[in-house]
Amino acid sequence: MTEIIKPPGKVYTMIERKVVTLYKVMNILNIPIDPFDIAKRQGYVLKPYSAATPEQFVKLKNNAEDGVSYYDTELCTFVIWYRDDCCVERQRFTVMHEIGHIDLGHRCESELARIMANYYAAYALAPSPLIQHYKCHDYIDTAYAFGISERCAYLCFQRYINWLNYSGDLKDYEKSLIELQVIKC
């Protein structure tokens, strides 16, 4: 039987702080956010799976179904490969997930790293304070407002409900996210 890995709450708080810092440093003022633009502005190289040679494609698909990132010593930057034959919402999540791996300093893939990068991507795409700020009534509103898949929106909206029920007052970093006055496009 496989044990379910669940990081402690402080790990989620650390990830949320990193995402808010990303919003500030990258001057992200519009939702839905654009992970492709964020990656390019960070100096990362984006490559769709469709641009891979047959040998590269086999290697990429063996490593990850949707995307993979690594530091390229020749280019002196990170390269993010992503599956481009799926819906744009999935591509956006994948690129944000890979940015999460990079920002969180992951150097190898593990179940814990995957969980953390998934949380990073979901929180970056639809932070709980902004779900509240834009008065999303359900996960469908959340999907539409933040340009994410219904599956991702469902999980983000569940996180938001838990946040409403258990967090109480806004934390300092959550207040600073609201103060950025992120505009819905």
C-alpha positions as a Markdown table, in Angstrom:
| # | Residue | x | y | z |
|---|---|---|---|---|
| 1 | Met | 0.0 | 0.0 | 0.0 |
| 2 | Thr | 1.3 | 3.4 | -1.0 |
| 3 | Glu | 1.5 | 6.0 | 1.8 |
| 4 | Ile | 0.0 | 9.4 | 1.0 |
| 5 | Ile | 2.5 | 12.2 | 1.4 |
| 6 | Lys | 1.1 | 15.4 | 2.9 |
| 7 | Pro | 3.5 | 18.2 | 3.7 |
| 8 | Pro | 3.1 | 20.1 | 6.9 |
| 9 | Gly | 1.1 | 23.3 | 6.9 |
| 10 | Lys | 4.2 | 25.5 | 7.1 |
| 11 | Val | 5.3 | 24.1 | 3.7 |
| 12 | Tyr | 2.1 | 25.4 | 2.1 |
| 13 | Thr | 2.6 | 28.8 | 3.8 |
| 14 | Met | 6.1 | 28.9 | 2.4 |
| 15 | Ile | 4.8 | 28.1 | -1.1 |
| 16 | Glu | 2.1 | 30.8 | -0.8 |
| 17 | Arg | 4.7 | 33.4 | 0.3 |
| 18 | Lys | 6.9 | 32.5 | -2.7 |
| 19 | Val | 3.9 | 32.9 | -5.1 |
| 20 | Val | 3.1 | 36.3 | -3.6 |
| 21 | Thr | 6.8 | 37.3 | -4.0 |
| 22 | Leu | 6.6 | 36.2 | -7.6 |
| 23 | Tyr | 3.5 | 38.4 | -8.1 |
| 24 | Lys | 5.4 | 41.3 | -6.6 |
| 25 | Val | 8.8 | 40.8 | -8.4 |
| 26 | Met | 7.2 | 40.1 | -11.8 |
| 27 | Asn | 4.7 | 42.9 | -11.3 |
| 28 | Ile | 1.8 | 40.7 | -12.0 |
| 29 | Leu | -1.3 | 42.9 | -12.1 |
| 30 | Asn | -3.7 | 41.0 | -14.3 |
| 31 | Ile | -5.6 | 37.7 | -14.0 |
| 32 | Pro | -5.6 | 35.3 | -15.5 |
| 33 | Ile | -1.9 | 35.3 | -15.2 |
| 34 | Asp | 0.3 | 34.2 | -18.1 |
| 35 | Pro | 2.8 | 31.5 | -17.1 |
| 36 | Phe | 4.4 | 31.6 | -20.6 |
| 37 | Asp | 5.2 | 35.3 | -20.1 |
| 38 | Ile | 6.4 | 34.7 | -16.6 |
| 39 | Ala | 8.8 | 32.0 | -17.8 |
| 40 | Lys | 10.1 | 34.2 | -20.6 |
| 41 | Arg | 10.6 | 37.2 | -18.3 |
| 42 | Gln | 12.5 | 34.9 | -15.9 |
| 43 | Gly | 14.8 | 34.1 | -18.8 |
| 44 | Tyr | 13.7 | 30.5 | -19.1 |
| 45 | Val | 13.5 | 28.8 | -22.5 |
| 46 | Leu | 10.1 | 27.3 | -23.4 |
| 47 | Lys | 9.9 | 24.4 | -25.8 |
| 48 | Pro | 6.7 | 22.6 | -26.9 |
| 49 | Tyr | 6.9 | 18.8 | -27.1 |
| 50 | Ser | 5.9 | 19.1 | -30.8 |
| 51 | Ala | 9.4 | 20.8 | -31.4 |
| 52 | Ala | 11.2 | 17.8 | -30.0 |
| 53 | Thr | 13.1 | 15.3 | -32.2 |
| 54 | Pro | 11.7 | 11.8 | -32.0 |
| 55 | Glu | 14.5 | 10.8 | -29.6 |
| 56 | Gln | 13.9 | 13.8 | -27.4 |
| 57 | Phe | 10.2 | 13.2 | -27.5 |
| 58 | Val | 10.6 | 9.6 | -26.2 |
| 59 | Lys | 12.9 | 10.8 | -23.4 |
| 60 | Leu | 10.5 | 13.6 | -22.5 |
| 61 | Lys | 7.4 | 11.4 | -22.4 |
| 62 | Asn | 9.3 | 8.9 | -20.3 |
| 63 | Asn | 10.2 | 11.6 | -17.8 |
| 64 | Ala | 6.9 | 13.4 | -17.7 |
| 65 | Glu | 3.6 | 13.2 | -19.5 |
| 66 | Asp | 2.9 | 16.9 | -19.5 |
| 67 | Gly | 6.1 | 18.7 | -18.9 |
| 68 | Val | 9.7 | 18.8 | -17.6 |
| 69 | Ser | 12.2 | 21.4 | -16.6 |
| 70 | Tyr | 16.0 | 21.3 | -16.2 |
| 71 | Tyr | 18.9 | 23.6 | -16.0 |
| 72 | Asp | 20.8 | 23.7 | -19.3 |
| 73 | Thr | 24.5 | 24.4 | -18.7 |
| 74 | Glu | 25.1 | 25.5 | -22.3 |
| 75 | Leu | 22.3 | 28.0 | -22.3 |
| 76 | Cys | 22.9 | 29.0 | -18.6 |
| 77 | Thr | 19.2 | 28.9 | -17.9 |
| 78 | Phe | 16.3 | 26.6 | -17.3 |
| 79 | Val | 14.5 | 24.9 | -20.1 |
| 80 | Ile | 10.8 | 24.1 | -19.7 |
| 81 | Trp | 9.4 | 21.5 | -22.1 |
| 82 | Tyr | 5.6 | 21.2 | -22.2 |
| 83 | Arg | 2.9 | 19.2 | -23.9 |
| 84 | Asp | 1.3 | 21.4 | -26.5 |
| 85 | Asp | -1.3 | 19.0 | -27.9 |
| 86 | Cys | -3.7 | 19.5 | -24.9 |
| 87 | Cys | -6.0 | 22.4 | -23.9 |
| 88 | Val | -4.4 | 25.8 | -23.1 |
| 89 | Glu | -5.5 | 25.5 | -19.5 |
| 90 | Arg | -3.5 | 22.4 | -19.0 |
| 91 | Gln | -0.5 | 23.9 | -20.8 |
| 92 | Arg | -0.7 | 27.0 | -18.5 |
| 93 | Phe | -0.8 | 24.7 | -15.4 |
| 94 | Thr | 2.1 | 22.6 | -16.6 |
| 95 | Val | 4.3 | 25.6 | -17.3 |
| 96 | Met | 3.4 | 27.1 | -13.9 |
| 97 | His | 4.1 | 23.7 | -12.3 |
| 98 | Glu | 7.6 | 23.7 | -13.8 |
| 99 | Ile | 8.2 | 27.3 | -12.7 |
| 100 | Gly | 7.2 | 26.0 | -9.2 |
| 101 | His | 9.9 | 23.3 | -9.3 |
| 102 | Ile | 12.5 | 25.9 | -10.3 |
| 103 | Asp | 11.4 | 28.5 | -7.7 |
| 104 | Leu | 11.2 | 25.9 | -5.0 |
| 105 | Gly | 14.7 | 24.7 | -5.8 |
| 106 | His | 13.8 | 21.1 | -6.7 |
| 107 | Arg | 16.7 | 19.3 | -8.3 |
| 108 | Cys | 15.1 | 15.9 | -8.8 |
| 109 | Glu | 11.6 | 14.6 | -9.2 |
| 110 | Ser | 9.9 | 13.0 | -6.2 |
| 111 | Glu | 6.3 | 12.6 | -5.0 |
| 112 | Leu | 6.8 | 15.4 | -2.5 |
| 113 | Ala | 8.3 | 17.7 | -5.1 |
| 114 | Arg | 5.4 | 17.0 | -7.5 |
| 115 | Ile | 2.8 | 17.8 | -4.7 |
| 116 | Met | 4.6 | 21.0 | -3.9 |
| 117 | Ala | 4.9 | 22.1 | -7.5 |
| 118 | Asn | 1.2 | 21.3 | -8.0 |
| 119 | Tyr | 0.3 | 23.4 | -5.1 |
| 120 | Tyr | 2.5 | 26.2 | -6.3 |
| 121 | Ala | 0.9 | 26.1 | -9.7 |
| 122 | Ala | -2.6 | 26.0 | -8.4 |
| 123 | Tyr | -2.0 | 28.8 | -5.9 |
| 124 | Ala | -0.3 | 31.0 | -8.5 |
| 125 | Leu | -3.0 | 30.6 | -11.0 |
| 126 | Ala | -5.9 | 31.1 | -8.5 |
| 127 | Pro | -4.8 | 32.4 | -5.0 |
| 128 | Ser | -7.5 | 32.1 | -2.3 |
| 129 | Pro | -7.5 | 35.9 | -1.5 |
| 130 | Leu | -8.1 | 36.7 | -5.2 |
| 131 | Ile | -10.9 | 34.1 | -5.4 |
| 132 | Gln | -12.5 | 35.9 | -2.5 |
| 133 | His | -11.7 | 39.4 | -4.0 |
| 134 | Tyr | -13.4 | 38.5 | -7.2 |
| 135 | Lys | -16.4 | 37.0 | -5.4 |
| 136 | Cys | -16.3 | 33.6 | -7.2 |
| 137 | His | -19.4 | 31.7 | -6.1 |
| 138 | Asp | -18.3 | 28.3 | -7.2 |
| 139 | Tyr | -15.6 | 26.4 | -9.1 |
| 140 | Ile | -17.1 | 27.3 | -12.4 |
| 141 | Asp | -16.8 | 31.0 | -11.6 |
| 142 | Thr | -13.2 | 30.3 | -10.5 |
| 143 | Ala | -12.4 | 28.5 | -13.8 |
| 144 | Tyr | -13.7 | 31.3 | -15.8 |
| 145 | Ala | -12.1 | 34.1 | -13.8 |
| 146 | Phe | -8.7 | 32.6 | -13.6 |
| 147 | Gly | -8.5 | 30.7 | -16.9 |
| 148 | Ile | -8.0 | 27.3 | -15.4 |
| 149 | Ser | -9.5 | 23.9 | -16.1 |
| 150 | Glu | -12.7 | 22.9 | -14.2 |
| 151 | Arg | -10.7 | 20.2 | -12.4 |
| 152 | Cys | -8.0 | 22.7 | -11.2 |
| 153 | Ala | -10.8 | 25.2 | -10.3 |
| 154 | Tyr | -12.6 | 22.6 | -8.3 |
| 155 | Leu | -9.4 | 22.0 | -6.2 |
| 156 | Cys | -8.7 | 25.7 | -5.9 |
| 157 | Phe | -12.2 | 26.4 | -4.8 |
| 158 | Gln | -12.0 | 23.7 | -2.2 |
| 159 | Arg | -8.8 | 25.2 | -0.9 |
| 160 | Tyr | -10.5 | 28.6 | -0.8 |
| 161 | Ile | -13.5 | 27.2 | 1.2 |
| 162 | Asn | -11.0 | 25.7 | 3.7 |
| 163 | Trp | -9.1 | 29.0 | 3.8 |
| 164 | Leu | -12.4 | 30.8 | 4.6 |
| 165 | Asn | -13.4 | 28.4 | 7.3 |
| 166 | Tyr | -10.0 | 28.0 | 9.0 |
| 167 | Ser | -7.7 | 30.9 | 8.4 |
| 168 | Gly | -9.6 | 33.8 | 10.0 |
| 169 | Asp | -7.8 | 37.1 | 9.2 |
| 170 | Leu | -5.7 | 37.7 | 6.2 |
| 171 | Lys | -2.1 | 37.0 | 6.7 |
| 172 | Asp | 0.5 | 39.7 | 5.9 |
| 173 | Tyr | 1.4 | 38.2 | 2.5 |
| 174 | Glu | -2.2 | 37.7 | 1.6 |
| 175 | Lys | -2.9 | 41.4 | 2.4 |
| 176 | Ser | 0.0 | 42.4 | 0.2 |
| 177 | Leu | -1.4 | 40.3 | -2.7 |
| 178 | Ile | -4.8 | 42.1 | -2.4 |
| 179 | Glu | -2.9 | 45.5 | -2.2 |
| 180 | Leu | -1.3 | 44.8 | -5.6 |
| 181 | Gln | -4.8 | 45.5 | -7.0 |
| 182 | Val | -4.7 | 42.7 | -9.5 |
| 183 | Ile | -7.2 | 43.4 | -12.3 |
| 184 | Lys | -9.4 | 40.7 | -13.9 |
| 185 | Cys | -9.1 | 40.9 | -17.7 |
